Amino acid sequence: MSCVGCVSNVKQALLKVPDVAAAEVHLNPQGCPL
């Protein structure tokens, strides 16, 4: 998955997950910089 895809998924997850750090960890396991 590209970095752009990671960012999109994280942004969508933030609408459901109040913990930003948790969303990043689950959807961004490769450490793609936001």
C-alpha positions as CSV (number, residue, x, y, z in Angstrom):
1,M,0.0,0.0,0.0
2,S,1.3,3.4,-0.9
3,C,1.8,6.2,1.6
4,V,-1.1,8.1,0.1
5,G,-3.3,5.1,0.7
6,C,-2.2,4.9,4.3
7,V,-3.1,8.6,4.9
8,S,-6.5,8.1,3.3
9,N,-7.3,5.0,5.5
10,V,-6.1,6.8,8.6
11,K,-8.2,9.9,7.9
12,Q,-11.3,7.7,7.4
13,A,-10.5,5.7,10.6
14,L,-10.3,9.0,12.6
15,L,-14.0,9.5,12.0
16,K,-14.6,6.2,13.9
17,V,-11.6,5.9,16.2
18,P,-11.1,8.7,18.7
19,D,-7.5,7.6,19.4
20,V,-5.4,8.9,16.6
21,A,-2.3,7.0,17.7
22,A,-4.3,3.7,17.7
23,A,-5.6,4.3,14.2
24,E,-2.1,5.1,13.0
25,V,-0.7,1.9,14.5
26,H,-3.4,-0.3,13.1
27,L,-3.6,1.2,9.6
28,N,0.0,2.3,9.2
29,P,2.2,-0.7,10.4
30,Q,5.1,0.1,8.0
31,G,5.5,3.5,9.7
32,C,4.6,5.5,6.5
33,P,5.0,9.2,7.4
34,L,1.8,11.2,7.5
